[in-house]
Amino acid sequence: MSKEIMKDLKKKLGKKITDMAQPREKRIYIRVEPDKTPEVVEFLFLKYKCKFCTATGIDMREGIEIIYHLAREDKNMVINVKTLIPYSKLEIGSIGKKIKAFRWIEREINEMFGVKFIGHPDMRRLLLADSFPKGKYPLRKDFKHSDVTDEDYDYERSGI
């Protein structure tokens, strides 16, 4: 079953896929370049009958990797779309611009890792207090707790 899905995805997405792997029977990983990511994820969500589960950010040596986790329930399969955004240009097109379900997780990844989602309709803070210093990203490896103070976490002052 999963081999058929991989073959079908390769046929439909073609050169947008830079790598594809199946580490487990019911999981497929697709690697794409950042500029192709919105198109691939939108295809999976809108045309390939996948449901959006979540997205995760990982601070890697070369940049921030985002993994979009989508479920194809009728095939009992999880399809993960992986992309690496280099530190030199931490931005990617917003999927939330077209599909509302992606908006909150894009805001969270922006806040925690510093990735800018181009075209996102509402990049207000979601988790951190407004008083938290701009340019500090708590889930990045270079974040130091000594760079912030208790006042930076003042949620009352932020109105949260």
Beta strands, then each sheet from edge to edge (+ up, - down):
strand 1: 17-24
strand 2: 27-32
strand 3: 51-59
strand 4: 63-72
strand 5: 77-86
strand 6: 91-93
strand 7: 116-118
sheet 1: 1+ 2- 5- 4+ 3-
sheet 2: 6+ 7+
end
